[in-house]
Amino acid sequence: MTISLSIVSHRQAAHVLALLQDLDRYCQGPLEILVTLNVPEAHALSAAGDRFPVHIVTNNVPTGFGANHNAAFARAVGEQFCVLNPDLRLRADPFPAMLACVADPQVGVCGPCVLSPEGDVEDSAREFPTPRAIIAKAIGRYHCVQPFSEDADRVYPDWVAGMFMLFRTSVYRAVRGFDERYHLYYEDVDLCARLRLAGYEVALCPRAKVVHDARRQSRHSPRHFAWHLASMARFFTSASYHQIMQRRRAARV
């Protein structure tokens, strides 16, 4: 079965090229690779490898995270659809373990164990945020990361980070992909909430490991901070958030 991979670049061609070379080196495939250049940039991505086809689209106008991946999904032909960031690196093929996970009809999306370049486990598996938890986190008294054993076959967090998400194509289509009203941030939280409300599990596969070579320049960007606040407000006022919280309150009664 073919996996369609969607990668979006924001002047990150060097990162994309390194990831494509990793995919060519480690992965058995078959893969279809869809690269979206959200802004025009010089690149040599077409020559990245000869094992898997690489389709490149350049946007005339930059669009948001969800809109770019939804557009890639509309062109995808694979039975599986995978969203992944360009600043990821591979040390082995993560897909066999993840494909086994999403083969379970109860699983709507699967993420891998994400490591820092130093080998530390990153916070890619979390509990659903709440306004109270966000405030507590801001003052250093709470974190919403869900711990897990790296030796586990799979674990079930509330949501997995959008840097690497694997779906069956039929599931992604059924929930209509990402909500494009989220320009950036929280679109992964929202999608996992909608998957749960649709009756699917969100899974993390610890045995599938990838490395996140993040630079984090966006943390100092006023524009990114504004997008973060807007997306946070949208999620906390969404029907999905309120339905999730209602279910949790009912489960505690």
C-alpha positions as MATLAB code, in Angstrom:
seq = 'MTISLSIVSHRQAAHVLALLQDLDRYCQGPLEILVTLNVPEAHALSAAGDRFPVHIVTNNVPTGFGANHNAAFARAVGEQFCVLNPDLRLRADPFPAMLACVADPQVGVCGPCVLSPEGDVEDSAREFPTPRAIIAKAIGRYHCVQPFSEDADRVYPDWVAGMFMLFRTSVYRAVRGFDERYHLYYEDVDLCARLRLAGYEVALCPRAKVVHDARRQSRHSPRHFAWHLASMARFFTSASYHQIMQRRRAARV';
ca = [
       0.000    0.000    0.000;
       1.276    3.442   -0.935;
       1.780    6.161    1.696;
       1.330    9.731    0.453;
       3.633   12.072    2.396;
       2.858   15.784    2.638;
       5.762   18.130    3.462;
       5.406   21.924    3.521;
       8.456   24.176    3.221;
       8.746   27.780    4.398;
      12.153   28.521    2.852;
      13.344   25.231    4.380;
      14.591   23.522    1.231;
      17.794   22.370    2.940;
      15.755   20.630    5.655;
      13.398   19.127    3.092;
      16.298   17.805    1.048;
      17.844   16.132    4.110;
      14.484   14.540    4.978;
      13.995   13.312    1.409;
      17.436   11.743    1.503;
      16.548   10.011    4.781;
      13.321    8.684    3.271;
      15.283    7.411    0.281;
      17.916    5.811    2.528;
      15.755    4.139    5.177;
      12.215    3.600    3.918;
      11.028    0.631    1.924;
       7.961    2.314    0.495;
       6.101    2.540   -1.695;
       5.917    6.285   -0.998;
       4.451    9.214   -2.881;
       6.052   12.488   -1.735;
       4.156   15.757   -2.077;
       6.229   18.875   -1.333;
       4.541   22.280   -1.088;
       6.722   25.383   -1.260;
       4.563   27.827    0.656;
       6.766   30.669   -0.594;
       8.983   30.577   -3.710;
      12.531   29.445   -2.977;
      15.545   28.097   -4.774;
      15.808   24.334   -4.401;
      17.175   21.142   -5.886;
      14.488   18.860   -4.502;
      13.601   17.115   -7.758;
      16.952   15.335   -7.655;
      16.590   14.270   -4.027;
      16.392   10.553   -4.786;
      15.373    8.090   -7.441;
      13.395    5.548   -5.388;
      10.213    7.542   -4.757;
       8.382   10.126   -6.879;
       8.594   13.720   -5.587;
       5.847   16.114   -6.695;
       6.529   19.804   -6.046;
       3.925   22.580   -5.925;
       4.768   26.260   -5.370;
       2.056   28.458   -3.878;
       1.392   31.823   -5.482;
       0.096   33.058   -2.111;
       1.210   31.570    1.247;
      -1.493   29.622    3.070;
      -1.820   28.038    6.512;
      -0.655   24.686    7.825;
      -3.987   22.899    7.440;
      -4.804   24.415    4.061;
      -1.477   23.275    2.623;
      -1.852   19.700    3.838;
      -5.497   19.531    2.742;
      -4.447   20.680   -0.736;
      -1.782   17.962   -0.806;
      -4.369   15.407    0.302;
      -6.573   16.375   -2.652;
      -3.697   15.338   -4.962;
      -2.659   12.239   -2.994;
      -3.234    8.730   -4.347;
      -2.032    6.604   -1.413;
      -4.127    4.446    0.886;
      -2.353    6.174    3.796;
      -1.771    9.903    4.230;
       1.105   11.258    6.307;
       1.773   14.829    7.422;
       5.349   15.546    8.446;
       7.496   18.597    9.123;
      10.620   19.296    7.079;
      12.830   19.574   10.186;
      12.505   15.867   10.997;
      15.296   13.381   10.474;
      15.166    9.589   10.329;
      17.571    7.016   11.714;
      15.422    4.043   10.688;
      12.149    3.373    8.871;
       9.290    4.465   11.186;
       6.500    3.286    8.916;
       6.216   -0.505    9.504;
       5.326   -0.058   13.188;
       3.050    2.897   12.454;
       1.245    1.111    9.624;
       0.552   -1.785   11.975;
      -0.933    0.730   14.403;
      -3.284    2.453   11.930;
      -4.321   -0.940   10.550;
      -6.422   -1.169   13.718;
      -9.838    0.163   12.622;
     -10.259    1.823   16.024;
      -7.193    4.023   15.462;
      -7.776    7.265   13.561;
      -4.253    8.693   13.631;
      -0.839    7.535   14.786;
       2.263    9.526   15.710;
       5.836    8.354   16.393;
       8.072    8.918   19.398;
       9.792   12.236   18.684;
      13.346   12.684   19.964;
      15.572   15.744   20.224;
      18.959   15.583   18.443;
      20.410   14.689   21.862;
      18.055   11.707   22.184;
      15.611   13.151   24.722;
      11.905   12.382   24.268;
      10.009   15.497   23.166;
       6.482   16.435   24.203;
       4.644   15.224   21.109;
       1.943   13.311   23.053;
      -0.249   15.455   25.275;
      -3.465   15.836   27.206;
      -6.080   18.154   25.741;
      -5.345   21.716   26.887;
      -7.730   23.729   29.036;
      -7.585   27.448   29.873;
      -6.728   26.564   33.469;
      -3.911   24.256   32.353;
      -2.519   26.911   30.002;
      -2.339   29.432   32.863;
      -0.762   26.865   35.185;
       1.783   25.970   32.501;
       2.647   29.652   31.975;
       3.610   29.993   35.639;
       5.469   26.688   35.689;
       3.042   24.676   37.785;
       1.647   22.258   35.228;
       2.537   20.501   32.026;
       0.179   18.595   29.770;
       2.660   16.040   28.446;
       1.470   12.459   28.776;
       4.356   10.156   29.826;
       4.842    6.807   28.140;
       7.277    3.924   27.988;
       9.473    3.827   24.888;
       9.121    0.023   24.939;
       5.311    0.068   24.694;
       3.629   -1.232   21.566;
       1.325    1.790   21.533;
      -0.132    4.339   23.924;
      -3.226    6.517   23.684;
      -2.646   10.216   24.421;
      -5.358   12.821   23.900;
      -3.555   14.226   20.857;
      -0.327   13.885   18.923;
       1.644   16.752   17.434;
       1.126   17.716   13.806;
       4.828   17.421   13.037;
       4.222   13.727   12.119;
       0.737   12.231   11.795;
      -0.206    9.092    9.861;
      -3.833    8.488    8.825;
      -5.716    6.004    6.729;
      -6.856    8.050    3.751;
     -10.460    7.045    4.354;
     -10.340    8.411    7.928;
      -8.754   11.719    6.934;
     -11.425   12.146    4.272;
     -14.240   11.205    6.655;
     -13.336   13.955    9.147;
     -12.553   16.417    6.313;
      -8.928   16.853    7.283;
      -7.629   19.923    9.048;
      -9.882   22.861    9.839;
      -8.388   25.569    7.619;
      -9.649   28.343    9.894;
      -6.614   27.560   12.061;
      -3.801   29.307   10.210;
      -1.139   27.805   12.468;
      -1.188   26.045   15.863;
      -3.949   23.948   17.459;
      -5.082   22.469   14.147;
      -3.578   19.152   15.284;
      -5.355   19.396   18.657;
      -8.651   20.174   16.917;
      -8.290   17.298   14.453;
      -7.517   14.802   17.218;
     -10.531   16.060   19.181;
     -12.776   15.566   16.146;
     -11.357   12.086   15.585;
     -12.151   11.165   19.182;
     -15.663   12.543   18.877;
     -16.073   10.427   15.725;
     -15.222    7.308   17.738;
     -11.543    6.862   16.844;
      -8.528    6.458   19.105;
      -5.468    8.698   18.867;
      -2.348    6.547   19.156;
       1.368    7.016   19.603;
       3.774    4.273   18.550;
       6.888    4.547   20.779;
       8.845    1.989   18.758;
       8.716    4.260   15.717;
      11.261    7.013   16.381;
      12.137   10.204   14.532;
      14.432   13.115   15.389;
      13.127   16.691   15.539;
      15.868   19.152   14.612;
      13.868   22.223   15.659;
      15.265   25.756   15.505;
      12.311   27.429   17.322;
      12.815   30.897   15.778;
       9.035   31.264   15.723;
       8.981   31.553   19.528;
      10.310   35.104   19.159;
       7.983   36.164   16.331;
       5.091   38.544   17.157;
       3.194   37.184   14.136;
       3.484   33.590   15.362;
       2.483   34.662   18.860;
      -0.649   36.312   17.437;
      -1.481   33.180   15.426;
      -0.991   31.084   18.564;
      -3.378   33.235   20.593;
      -5.985   33.286   17.820;
      -5.853   29.513   17.385;
      -6.028   28.930   21.133;
      -9.145   31.122   21.356;
     -10.732   29.330   18.396;
     -10.167   25.909   19.947;
     -11.467   26.859   23.392;
     -14.651   28.279   21.853;
     -15.161   25.378   19.422;
     -17.962   22.841   19.580;
     -15.353   20.051   19.594;
     -13.682   21.360   22.751;
     -16.976   21.734   24.607;
     -18.143   18.258   23.582;
     -14.852   16.718   24.733;
     -15.111   18.488   28.089;
     -18.773   17.434   28.499;
     -17.798   13.805   27.933;
     -15.053   14.079   30.542;
     -17.340   15.616   33.119;
     -19.944   12.912   32.456;
     -17.290   10.184   32.832;
     -16.346   11.523   36.278;
     -19.926   11.434   37.557;
];
